[in-house]
Every structure is written in structure tokens, then in C-alpha cells.
Amino acid sequence: MPKVPLAENSKQPSLRRVFSWGRAWEEAIRLALFGCALLSVLTTVSIICILTWQTIQFFRVEPEGRPHVTVTEFLTAPEWTPSNAPEQQHFGIRPLVIGTFMVAGIASLIGLPLGLASAVYLSEYASPRFRGFVKPTLEMLAGIPTVVYGYFALLFLTPFVLKPVFQGLLGFHVDTFNALAGGITVGIMILPMVSSLSEDVLRSVPRGLREAAYALGSTKFDVSVRVVLPAALSGILASCLLALSRAVGETMAVTIAVGQNATGSFNPLETTETMTAFIVDITGGETSVGTVQDYSLYAVAASLFLITLATNVVAQLILRRFREVYH
Amino acid sequence: MSHVAPAPAKAAGTPANSNTPFTRRAIGVVFELACGSSTWVGLLVLLFLIGILIWRASGYFQGPVGVQVANASPILVVGEQSQEHLKGFVKLTGQLTVSKTGRLEFAATKVKKIRRPVEEIPPARVTLTGLAVRPSQPSPLEVRLGDLVVTVPDATTLPSENGVWQLKGTPVLNQGRLSLTGEVECELVEEQAPAAETSAELEGVATPPRQTVWGFLSNSDSTYPGQAGLLAGFWGTFWVILFTVVISIPIGIGAALYLEEYATANWTTRFIQLNLANLAGVPSIVYGILGLTVFVRMFGMFKEPGTWKVLGLAIPLPLGASVLSGALTLSLLVLPVVIIATQEALRAVPPSIRHGSYALGATRWQTIWHQVLPAAVPGISTGVILAISRAIGETAPLIIIGVPTFLQETPGDIRSVGQVFQSPGDLAHVPFSSFTALPLVIYQWIRQADPTFSVSLSAAGILVLLAMLLALNGIAIFIRSRFQRQSRW
């Protein structure tokens, strides 16, 4: 522990100007801590710089056997086949985007209503004891590694639920890898997140609003649906957006369950490929540095980052406004 | 938020379509039931998942005795057979079937153990005898032998007419179908015969794949399911998480201290805050790409891989997919989580403690080090443990940076705790050696075609992983509840 010597010379105009090792030490600590905080900004900056730079390279590199990829081709071409022979290589991100949003859409159809309903139950109906038991359990569900969900989708959901129902009962063909299994699993994954975030939002709606509604003769249903939910609407929207961005960025469960064939099909029972699954696929396949396949990894990652960043920023801004209203 | 104010008025003003007390009550009950049941969905899924895993994993440890025959797909021997006979070179007689779960099952009626010198052991051969139907088209080259559909890749050896045939070859399971590879021999036994039963004879070196739990934990990964284990994944995870903790926790706590104790509410602070919230939402795969470029490849600055000798250590440059690269990548990933959790813990320390310390003449750092940090330790450690459990389960960033999913070596070749004390020199190699991690091993198992790997082994691996996470979560909950009771304010 450094000693802080008192300023002995009383002629000094201000204590501030006295140099002491103790003060230098304090200042050094302040700077070191500031450096730690700055590291998070540095992370963001380097993510943005690397993705931008390598994506530019993706459009500039001249692959052997085919003309270089143009931005128009990347955005509009209907096929994504980077591992083909150079003449048949196509770099249109559309199939990946379709796959990604189909999985995220199915996930939202499952996760958002269930998560919201459980948030309403936990905040409006449940006893504190039940809530005290359910919240940690749901947190545990959220903490399960995503590989485990991949196992669940590929080796339980598809063979034991989807195949008997859709193939056996209804007569559709179900692929071993399909978007529906991935979507349902990601839906289960985002459920605890929606539930926990929305519950916080619902509980921060002031009691006064609820009590006023009860005083006017409302039932619990009226209070929940017509007072609390509308009042918390913006916060709930933000939590849904955060969950959606999580679903878009989800990797392992989707890679395992959905497959690695960018068909761009809209049929949820068929194999498809998401952006994240492509990135895992191509890095597992040992691409060499500087090839167009290697750069395509960065281009896809940049698109993914843009989508999730936009969703997150909007959600953060909405949440901030929500907090300003009630705090 | 202009719509907030009229909402209660609307609720009170319009009894809406629920006019009678009965319908009002019915709607309320239905709504409560719907909301309550969706809460249970999450809990039931959790229970269900664990149930499935235990069911699937138990098959691996206590299923029927199986035989692993040399280079063939593993064959499950159904029926009461003494395990003693199923070791070494064996000859089995019985019926070979492909079960619904996609395994090769051998209902053996006779088991014979043959003693042979190791040099003379031929590759596993199966002899199938049965009424064969000539393939209708050359591709796919399928022969129906009774109920069994056999694929023969070599077209020249195919049965040319119907009759009782004998097929010899190495049995391999290919996409749920039995396929004969190697030198396939086809021989017509009888030309016309009444429906003959399919019979099979199998010869090869057998190892029973029944695994003990201890063997599963103490073996390295293997291509034979009977010998595969988690050791390499376990040590890899241990070292990478240890380094992640050492790197991310001081930096994370430092950043949170700056933001909570030093920073004034200006735009820089607001920007850092918003940035943190966004970083926490960046998909983990993007961190993988960051790690790949910065740590593994080091921006391609080094045209040829070299080593940098410092303090007697040979540091490879660029770092490659080593323990250190993995730990640095995971540190960036968990930093926002650690910072946000620490900030919350620091905010919960009442200002009166700080004011009291200042009033006694302590400097800012003295106040933080002696008062604020000790008071916030329970909150910080809970957050840190949760961040660690997230890092343990992360798979995607490690795959992106090129960490191998199949590896038998442990980092620094340390395979037991005792070795750390016996030869501490090995520790120096740990940060720069390649590694694999638990979730990666599980991922690799899930993707195998052989169901013993994908269904049973991976379930067993997942249970071990979940047990570790559960223990960590338990510690976090314990710390939280214990210190909540003891807090002094």
C-alpha cells in the first residue's frame, strides 16, 4: 500500500500540483483501468476493420478460372456454391439469407409466443416461490451449450418427432437435415431469453398502473393484456429483437441440424444452409489463405454482423427509451 | 410513449366483448392456463432433454455385448454370449441384420474363438449365404439376400442370376445399408432352391465395445467407439478455460471499475456502454473470425511460420490454433459478459461505504481495493462463474479458429494431475500446443455416421459436459445465497 505523504510546503498554491508518488500511482491505476475499458472499443473497431477490409478483398481478388465476384453478383445471384470447380462457382448470398431467416422465423414462431406468455405468467400470475424456482431453471436452459441442442434436433427431433409426423402421418418427405428441426430447437433456445428479458420489462411497469386498473373493476386478464402489456410494448419489442438477433447468429445447433447444402429452398422439411453453418463448414474444410473461398467467409460474416448489429442497436435504443419513461 | 397513458382508460372504458361475468372469468382462466403451460414448456424440455441423454448414453455403457471387428463397422452381437469369447480372433455364425436404429446386428447362434498368431490375422470377412435376387439395374448395385439388402460397390462380382448365392467381403455400414467392400467374392451355391434362410459367418478380430465410465473419462478419442474417451477434450478445455480466466477476469473487472468508479457521465462513457451492450450481442462466430485473423494468422504478417525464442520458450509465430489463441479468442468473447456482471455487482455496493472510506482520508484506489471490491466479490464471482460456463460450452469460435475436433494428444502432453508436479517443465509447452475441447469432441462424434458415436457416445459426452456446467452453476447459486445472507447492509 503506497503512503500518501501530506504536502509539507504550505506555500504551494494548490495541493493538486504537488507531485507525490502516491498521486502518480493513483493516476497510473486510473489510466490502466481506462485501458481495460478501451479494450472493448478496440474489439469492436478491429471486428469492423477486419470484416470491411477482407470483404473488400473478396470483391477485388481475381480467382483462377472465373471473373472476380461483383457486388451485384453477391447480392442477387441465386446460387451459393463456393466449393465447386471455378467455372461453376457462384457467390450469391441469397440462399444463405433465405436459410438463415427461415430458421430464425420458425424459431420466432415458437420462441416468442411461448417466451412472452411465460413472462406474463411469471410477472403477473406466479407466486414468488414459483418464480424463484422457475427463473434459475430457465437460466440453466439458456446456459446449455448449443451443441447439445444440435444433438437434440438431429438425433431426437428429426427421427422421433418430425419423421413420424410429417413423413409417416402426412406423407411429406423429411430430410435428415432440415430447417424445421433447427428452427424448433433454436426457438426453444431463445425461449428463456425472451422470457427473462420480457419479465424484467413487465415488472418494471409501475404498480400504480395496475392498481388503478384494478380499482376500476378490471380482472387480472384485463390488467395483464390491456394495461401491462401495452405499457411494456416497446420493451417487449426490444427483447424480441434481441432474441431474433440471437436466433440469426446461432451457430452450432443450426450447423448440426440444418445441413450444409445451400439450396435456398423455402420448404422447411428440406436441407438448407444458414450463414453461420456456411462459415463453420468452410473453416472446417481447410481453405488456404488468400483464395476467394477464404474471403467469402469474411463477406458472409460481415453480412451476418451487419444484420445482428442493426437489430441489436435498434433494440438497445428502444430499451433505453423504455427505461427513460419508467425510471 | 404517448400510448401508455390512454391504455388504462381504454381498459376501464370498454368492457369490450366480455359482457357477462362468466365469459370474463372464462377468458381469464384460459389465459392464465395458456401462460402457465408455456412456462412449463421450458421446464419440461429441460427434463426431457436430460432424460433422452441418459437413455441414449446408458446404451453405450450397458448395452448388449458388441464386437468391433477390425476394419469393419462395429457389429452388435445380440444374444447371450460370454464376453470372454468375444475377444481376439473370433468366428461367429448366425444372422446379420441392419436394425431400425441403423446398426449392424448379429444374432449369433455359434461363437468360436480361434487362436492365431497376430501376423496371420486377415481383415474381417463376412460370408453371407442366401437367396439372391439379381439386381434390376447396374446402379445402385444392390443384392437382396432374403430380408437383407447388400450393396456391392464392385460391379464385376455381382450375382448374375437368381439363386442361392454366397457373398464374401468386409462388411461396412454405409448410410444405413450393409455394404461389402474389399475383395468381394460371389459364388452360386444352388441354382433353384426353395426360400432359403439367410445365414452369415463372420470372422475377424473382436474387441467388445462395452465401455466403463472410468475408461470413457480416462481414454483419449479413438476411431473405435469401444475405446473412445474424453481425456484430450477434458484437458484441452481445462487449459483453455484456465488461460481465459487469467486473461479476461483482471481486464473485465478493471474495465467495470473504470466505468463505475472513475468515468464521468460524458459521451465517451455512454459510447463505451452502448458498445458493450452490442458486443454482448455479437454472434460468437464473429469472435471466432476475429481470433482467426488476429491471433491464429496474425494478419498474415508472417509469410513463413517461425519461432520467437524468449526466456527459453519457443513461441510459434503466428500463434496458430494453439491453447493461447483459443484462450485469447474466448477472452474477447466473455469480456462483455464479465464487465456487465461486475458493473452490476459494483452498483449494488451502497455509496455510503465509499463516502465513509473517503471521509477517513482514503484515496480512491484505497477505497476501491479495501472497501468496494471486497463488498462486491460475491456478485462478481457469480457473474464470472456464469461467464466461464458460457466459455466452456462455446464451440463455434474454436472451430472457426481451426482447433482440431479429433485429437489424441493433450496440451503439453500432460495426461494426469500427478504429471504436473512430476515434470513441471511440460507446463511451458501448454500455451503453444494444439488442443481440442469437450464440445468439439462431442460435435465430431455427433457428425459421425456410426450411431454408436453419434447417438450413444455423444450423449455420454454431453452428460459429462452438462454435469460440469451444473456444478459451476451450483457454485454460483451457492455463493449468491450465502453472501446475500451475510451482507452487512
Interface residues (C-beta under 8 A of the other chain):
Chain A: M1 V4 G22 W25 E26 I29 R30 A32 L33 F34 G35 C36 A37 L38 L39 S40 V41 T43 T44 S46 I47 I50 L51 Q54 P113 L114 G115 A117 S118 V120 Y121 L122 E124 Y125 A126 V134 P136 T137 L138 E139 M140 L141 G143 I144 P145 T146 V147 V148 G150 Y151 F152 L154 L155 F156 I188 L191 P192 S195 L209 A212 A213 L216 G217 S218 T219 K220 F221 D222 V223 S224 V225 R226 V227 P230 A231 L233 S234 L242 S245 R246 V248 G249 E250 T251 M252 T255 I256 T276 I279 V280 T283 G284 V289 G290 L297 Y298 A301 L304 F305 T308 L309 N312 V313 A315 Q316 R321 F322 V325
Chain B: M1 H3 V4 A7 P8 K10 A11 A12 R24 R25 I27 G28 F31 E32 A34 C35 G36 S38 T39 V41 G42 L43 V45 L46 L49 I52 L53 R56 P250 I251 G252 G254 A255 L257 Y258 L259 Y262 A263 F271 I272 L274 N275 L276 A277 N278 L279 G281 V282 P283 S284 I285 V286 Y287 G288 I289 L290 L292 T293 V294 R297 G300 L332 L335 P336 I339 T363 R364 W365 Q366 L386 S389 R390 I392 G393 E394 T395 A396 I399 I400 G402 T405 P439 I442 Y443 I446 R447 S454 V455 S458 A459 I462 L465 L466 L469 L470 N473 I477
